[in-house]
Amino acid sequence: MKLYIAEKPSLGRAIADALPKPHKKHDGYIEVANGDCVSWCIGHLLEQAEPDDYNEQYKKWRFDDLPIIPQQWQLKAKSKTRKQLTVLKKLIKQADQLVHAGDPDREGQLLVDEVIEQVKLSQAKKQQIQRLLISDLNVSAVKKSLQNVRSNREFIPLSVSALARSRADWLFGMNLTRAYTLAGQKAGFGNVLSVGRVQTPILGLVVQRDNEIANFVPKPFYEVLAHLSTENKEPFTAKWQPSKACEPYQDEEGRVLHRGLAENVASRISNQSGEVTALEQKQKKQQAPLPYNLSALQIDAAKAFSMPAQKVLDICQNLYERHKLITYPRSDNRYLPKDHHQEAASIIKAIAINGGQNDTHCQGADVSKRSKCFNDAKVAAHHAIIPTAKQQKSASLSVEEGKVYGLISRHYLIQFYPDYIYNETKAEITINGGIFKANAKQDVSLGFKALMGKTALKDEQILPPLIKGQQLQCERGEVIDKMTSPPAHFNDATLLSAMTGISRYVKDPEIKKILKETDGLGTEATRAGILELLFRRQFLRRQGKLILATDTGKALISALPHGLASPDLTAKWEASLGDIAEQQMSYQQFLNPLLVDLAAFVELAKNCDSNVFAQLPKTPQKRRFTRKTKPKTKSA
C-alpha cells in the first residue's frame, strides 16, 4: 500500500480526486480503488514540549532556572489533533511506500517529516520516501504533479533548517519571555511580556517610528521657482538647485533653511534671461510588475482595500482550498516555470468567466507574449500566486474574495500586455549664474498601465519643445515656503513593506547586505500571524488605518537590549538557516553561537534596572505563571 501524507485535509482530498476511483472514506483517511491511501496532518500535529514537560520544577518561573536548554529535545501531540496523529502513525506502519505531500516550503517539509520520524521505520523504508510538490489543487494540476515525484532525501536539508528555526525560536521565546516577565514583575507589572525573534524587532520598528514622530520638531525651509517662457511665450517652471557655496545654509537633506538666501536668489533671476545649458530627452519603457508573492499581494490589498494582512491570507486560503481558483498562496516567489506559459490561454479564459477582470482586458492580452516572469532558474519549491484554469460563477465568491481574486488576476493578465512607454525630458537652465532644473514625462503608450487604472500623469508639467543653447526669459522668481514633516505612522501596507524591505532600517553594512539577500523579517506564511499576535498581546493598537505601539509595547522595547529590539539577530539567523538548507552550514554550527547569545541576554534581563519599566501600567500579580499562561512561540 502506498500512503500519501498531505499537510491539510483539503490537499488530501485533492490528491485523492486525482487517484483511481471508487474511493472509500474512512475516519482520517481515504482509500482509493487500487488500495492506496491518502491521509493528512492538520497543520502541525506535534509541537515542542513545554519546559515543565522536561522538569516539573520549571512550572514556576524563576531566574535561577534560566536559560532552560533541553538536552534531549521532545515533541508532544497537540491535544486537539491527537486522534488524527494516531490514525496517521498506524497507516505509516502499514504502508509499503510513503509519499510526503506537505506544502512546498520549509515548514511544510518539517511537519510531515516529524510525524514520520515518530514511527520507528527501517532505514531502507526511510530511504524510499518520495516527495510530492503541489501548488494547484485542481485535478489536472495534481495529476501532473503525481507524475513528477522526487526523493524525499533531496529535502532533508530543508527539514533540518526548519527544525533549527523551531528549536531556536523555542529557546529564545521561552527563556527571554520568562526573563523579561520576571524583570517586569519586580517593577510591579503582573502580565506576561513575551519576547520573540521576529515579533520583537517588528514591535521595535513601530516604537522607533512613533518616537520619531513624537520627538519631531518641524522646521521651515525654502525653495525657489523660476517662471520661464520661450520666445513663443510658452510658459513653464524650473526649480533652483543650490550650489556648494550654499551648504552652510542647508540641512543634511539639502533643504535651504535661510529665507534671506532664497529671497536673494529669487530677486536676482527676476526679469533676467536664461539659457538651456543641458538637455536630456529619452523614450523609456517600464515592464509590468511580476505576479504576486504573498507579501506583495498583502501590501497591494492593504493599499487598495485597507485589508489587514491576516484577512488577505485567510481569503487566499479560501480561494486556494475551497474555490480552487488560485495556486498555493503562501509563496515567497514571483516567477513561473516556462512550461506554465502553455496554460496562459485557458487561465485567461477562466479569469474572464470568473469575473477576475473584464472581458475587454482579457481579450486584449497577447498570449504569445512571454514576460520575464517565465523563468525556470528563478522558481524554487513553489512559484508565484496566479489564477488557476478553473471556471466557476463569480457569484460564488464573497465581495472581499472577489477583490483579492481580481488583484491576482490583474497581475497575471498584465504579463501579456505591452510595456508602458513614456518620454522623459530633463532640462537644466542657467539664469544669472544659478542652476535650475525642469523635468517632465509624457505618456506615449499606456500598455499594461491601462489595466492598473492609470490616467494622465498627475503633477507633471508638460515642457515646451526645447533645444540646448536656447535662450529663455525668466519673468520672475518665486520663493515657496515649506515645512519639514515627520515620517508617517505605519499602516498595514507600509509595515508589511518595512518587514519585507527591512534592510532600509539597518545601518550596519554587513547586516544590511544579509537582509537584502533574505526575505526580510518573518516569512510569507508567518508575517500576518505575527502582526495579529502583537495586537492580541496588546503591544500594538489600531487608530483608524494607522498602527501604533501601546505604552506596554514602548516600555518593553525600552527595557530590551538593542540586539533583541533590532532586526540584526533575525537577519543573521535567516542567513544561517538558508545556509543549512543549502548544506553550507550544520545544525550545530548554527546552534552553538546562538546559545552564547541567549545566555548573555538572560544575564542582561536578570540585571535589568526596574526603572526602565516605569511606563508599564502597574497590575496586580494575581497568579503564578504556569502552563496556561505561557505564550506560544511558534515562529514569533
Phi, psi and omega in degrees: 000134176262131181246121174264127180248107180270165179282326183222159178303322181299319178291321177301315179295323179295321178294315180300321180299337181265001182252164187305140177255160006280162180250150172245122180270121177249178179284102178093002176197166179238131176259129182262175191302325183273008178094350176290159183232149174239123175232185188203155165274174171235074193068212178288117175277342180241150177221160178298138177297153177281159178307319183283353170288334177277323182202127182303330184295340182282358177299323176269136182275118181221141177301324185298337182272351186267146356279144175274119181231106181300135176277325177231105186296141181235143171246152176224156181291139172288134187299322184291334185241020182301322182298317181292326177298319179298315178302313185293317180297321178296316179294321180299319179294325183280334188290146173271331183220131179254139175237113180282118181235041174292165177302153186279060176209181186301312182291320179299325178294314185291317191293332174278319178303319185289332175289315178300321182294335179293335178264124185285088180271158174290155180299323181297319181291322177298320182297335185268357182299135180257159180240125179249122182251120183232132177233003179219122187274001177287148190305314183298321181291320180295318178300321179296318179295323181297338179274356184232041179290151180237174177282136179293340180298330179300336189255007179303315179301326178294320179293319179296321178298316179294322179295317178298318178298314183298314182289322179295318178296322177297312182301313182286315183297309182295310186290315185281331173296316177296315184299312184280335172294317178295322177295321178293324177302318181300333180265006176095009179263121189262001183258169180288134173250095185279140179235136179214155184301323183257315184298323185290315175298327177295314175301319178301321178299314183292317179299315180299316179295316179299320179294319178301318181291316181297325184265004185287133176244113182293144179233140175285146171216170192223140174239156178238127176253138173258122177269109190249160171213150179275178178297340178264016178064031177271117187274150168196170181239155176223148186256136181294137175248103184303143180276174180300329181295342182271356185306323179300340182258010183244158173271183185295343179262010174084009180278138180280124185257356186250110185295326181301321179296314181297319179295322179297316179297314181301318181289326182289338184259346182296135180058033178246158176274155178225168181223140174284104185264346175207143182212126178234120179234120183225148168264127184241155179236144176233124180280158177297142175297156182294161172303167187283146151259180187296315183297316180298321178293317180297321179296313181293323178292326176293318179294315187280322189233006183055038180273128174297154184302318183295322179296319179298317180296317179299317179297317180298320178299321177294315180297329181277309188275314186274310183272337181057037182263347178227164178277179185313121190274341186272038185273144175255010187250146181241018180241166181232149175296150181301321184289351176292338183300329183290346179267359187304313184299316182289327178292317180294324176297318179295321179302316181295314182294321183278357178077021179292324173213160184287163185302320182299315179296319181292320180290335180282352181285137178258099186290349176280344180287138180238102182284173183293350181289339180275093189210102182302325184294337183263353183270127179257226182296329177221166184245185183301160176277118180223165174293155173265178181273006182290137180249130174206166181287134183295341180299340181283350178265144172289169180302314183291322176298320179297323179295313181291319177299323178297318178298313181297319179297315182297316182291337173281315185298322183292349175294343184248022178244156180292166176295154169281127182242134179213156174265137178236129179241131175236117182243138175246125182241132178257125179231115177051043176086349180266148181259132178231145181235143176227129178239149177207147175236147179221127179296137172252310178213125183292328179054230182297337183296340178299331179276345184267009180077021183284134173246197181300150181302132180264152175057022178245120176283152175262120181280145173290164177301128181233154173225151180298137181090353181295139179271136181232167177241127175269108182292319179195157172258145182230131175270126178256119177277128179226164176233139174295147180238150180288164173295156181279148171300153177291149165234185184302314183294313185286329178288320175297319178298321178294322180293321180281333179246045188297339181300336179296337186258011183243135181267324182299118185299326180291314179295319178303318181296316180299315183293328176295328182274345178257185183267014178091207181275126181076185178239170178306320186284337189254342188302313182298317181296322181292320176299315179299323179299317180295326175289316181298323181276005175061036171267333177238156175218159177258141173229093190066234179272354185274152176246121183236156175277144174278172176299323178296316179299317180295318181295320180298313181297322180293335181276338186274148173293156183306324183299335179265332184268356181249164181281001185302315184296311182293332176298313180296319180299310183298322177298316180293319179296324175296320179295323177297315180298330180267006180062031178257358178210148178267163176304315184291324177296331177282316189285322187302307179294332179296320179294326176295314178300317183300313180301320180294318180293321178297319180296321178297321180294319180300323184261014184294133177289123184297342179296335181291345178264016185301330182284342184292138175294136180285126181232145179292140180273086188282337189216157169280151180278114180237190186307320185293335183260002180285137180285151172286147185230029189313300180213026183261000000 
